[in-house]
Amino acid sequence: MKKFAKLFLLASFILIAATGFGYAKTLVVGCDTNFMPFEFKGKDGKYTGFDIDLWAAIAKDLGVKYKLQPMDFNGLIPALQSANIDVAIAGMTIKSKREEVVDFAYPYYDAGLLLMVKKDNKNINSIEDLAGKIVATKLGTTSADFAKNFKNKEVKLFPNIDGAYMELRTGGADAVVFDSPAILYYIKTAGKGAVKTVGPLYEGQSYGIAFPQGSKLREKVTITLLKFMEDGTYKKIYKKWFGTDPK
């Protein structure tokens, strides 16, 4: 991240020179709390996960107060557009259609899509084998757009990815396509021994924290993210949730 050092220093001077932050109010942060290990409700009833920890660190660094506003993933962008929330952090892929209506801070996570099938499935080994099959995924996601590109018999969309996982497990779907970190987390936890991934990593993508267009907060968050990637804060949070250093 050394190549960002100059950008960070320059941006820091801009931040210091700025006259007031303009965010004295409590920020409303939209999140989809059914996306392990990024965001979910823990056993104590409190929201936890990589996104939750990362935003808590960002808010502390910026000195802002906030409250989490859980909602369905496909409601996040409309909520930003209508100013019902100030920020959205939910493993949201940065893509051109979304950039037309919201602004993103610097990408904070690189991922892709994976195909998951039952452990004993020998007929599906890649997306080319999905013709005539039923595929399940989450409504309003990049995965949903991706799944529609193939000659599937049907694409079943669920408001929460847990519904897609269950559809696969109970035989209502032949495969699930979804974000790689969530799929890998499920295979290591609730789906252990029952499901597996097949094929390569598809559709390389980056996640970004989203803001209403023109939000002054976006630049502040980008500066903090770059600082965290330099000083080890990001690495510490990443390792806590994924068990390895970020690549």
N, C-alpha and C positions, 0 to 999 in steps of 0.2 A: 504493500500500500504506500511505499515511499513516493511513488509518482503523484500521490494526492497531497503530499505534505505542503507544497507551495499553495495549492488551492485552499487547503485548510487554513493556513496562516493568513492568506489574503482575506478569506471569508471571515476569519476571526476579527480582523481589524474592522471590517465592514460592520460586523455585529456590535463591536465595542462602540463604534461611532454612531450607531443608530440611536435615535432619540425615542426611547421607550419601546417596550415590547408589544404593547397593544393587546395582550391576552391576560388581563387581570381577572377575567371571568373563569369559572370552572369549565374546562373543555369537556365536551361530550365525545367520547371515543367509541365509535362503532366497531363491533367485533362479532365474529361468528364462532361461538364457543362450542363447536362440535367438530374440531379439526385437530385431532391429536397428531403430534405433540406440540402444535403451535398454540392452541387455545382450547381449553376444556375446563369443566367443573371438577375440582378435586374431591376427595373423600370428605373433606371438611366443609364442602359446599361453596368454597371460594374458587374463583377463576384462576387458572394457572396455565403455564406453558411457555414456550419460547417467545412468542409474540407478546404475551402479557409481561414477562420479565424484561424484554427489550424496551417496550414502551415505558414501563415504570422507571427504567434507568434514564431514558431520554427525558421524561418529564422532570425527573429530579435534577438532571443537568441543566435544563432550561428554567427550572424554578417555577413550573406551572402546576396548577391543580387540575385534576380530571376525574371523571367518573366513567366507568365502562357502560356501554349500551349494547347488550347482546341483541342480535337480530338475525334473520335468515340472510345468507350470503347475498342472494340476488336483490336484497333490499338496501344494501350498503351504498351503492352508487346513487340510486334515487334519493337516499337520505342526505348524501353529500350535496347533490344538486339543489335540493330544497332547503339546505342549511339546517336540517334537523340534527345533524351531527357535524363536528368540526374536523374529525379525523376518522380514518378507517384503517385498521390493521387486522388483516385476516388471511394471510397467505395469498394475497391478491396478485395475480399475474399482471405484469405491465404489458399491455398490448395496445396497438394503435387505436382501436375502436374506443377503448376506455380513456385513452389520452385525449380524445376529442372532447370529452365532457368533464374530466377531472384531472388534477395535477398530481404527479407522483414525486416523492423524494427520491434520493439516490437508492438504487436497488440494494436490498439487504439480505437476499438469499437467492442462490441459484439452484434450480430444480429441473424437473422434467416430468413426463408422464410414464406410468408403468401399467402393464397389463397383468391382472391377477386372475387366476383360475383355481379350481379345487385341486387339492394335492394329487389326486389320482387321475386328473385329466391329461390324456395323451394326444388329444386331437387338435388342441389349440396351442401353437408354439410361437405365434406372432400375430400381428394385426391382419396379415393376409389370410389368416384362417378364420376370421370373424364373419365371413359371408354366410348369410342364413342363420346366424346365431343371435342370441339376445344378450345385449350389453347393458350393464347398469352403471350409473354414475350420478353425480350430484348436479342438481338444477342450477343453471346460470353460471357454470364454470367453463374454463378452457377445455376441460375434459369432455364436457357435453358437446362443445363445438367439434372437437377432434373425433369423437365417436360417430358423429353423423356423416363423416367422410367416407365411410365404408358401406358395403352392401349387406348391412345387418338386417336381420328379420325385424328387429325392434330395438330401440334405445329407451330403456326405462330410466326416468329421471326422478330423483328423490330430493326433498328439501335438505336432508342431512345425509352424509356419506354412510352413516351406520345403516341406513335403510338399504343402500346398495350392497353393502357387505352381507347383510342378512338375506337379501334376495339371492345372492350367489350361494350362500351356505344352504339355503332351503330348496335350491333347485329351480328357482324362478328366473335365473339368469345364468348364462354360460360363462360370462366373464365380467370383470369390473375394470374400468380404466379410470385412473385418478392420479393425483400428484404423488410423486415418488416418496417423499418423506412420510406422508400419511400412510401409504400402502406398506412401506417397510416397517413402520411402527406397529401397524395392525398385525402383520405377520409375526412379529416378535412378541406380541402380547396376546390379545383376545383370539387371534386367528392362528396361533402357533400350532403346527402339526396338521392343520386342516386346509390351508391354502398355500399357494406359491406364486411367484412371478414368472412370466415367460417373455421371451423376446428382449430387445435392447431398451434403453431409455429413449423415449420419443419426445419430440417437441421441446428442446432445451428452452428454458424460460426463467425469468427472474421475478421475484416478488418485490412489491413496493408498497410503502405506506401512502395512502391516498388522501387528498385534500380537495375542498371546493376550488374551482378555478380562481386563480388570483390570490389565494391564501398566502399571507406573509409568513405563516408558520412553516410552510414547506421548506423554505430556504434554511430556517433555523434548525429544522430536523435533519436536513441533509448535512449541515455543518457538524452537528453532534454525531451523526452516524459515521462520518469520515474520521472524526476524532476517536470514536470508540474502536474503529478498525485499526487505528494506529497505536492506541495506548493499552490494548489488551482487554478492554471491557467487553467488546463483542466476542472475542475468543472465549472468554470465561463463560458467558451466557450460552454460547453455541455448544461448548463442550459439556455443559451441564445437561443439555437436552438431547444431544446426538452422540455423545461419548467419544467424539474425535475432534481434532482441530479443524477449523474451516479450511477448505481448499483454496 
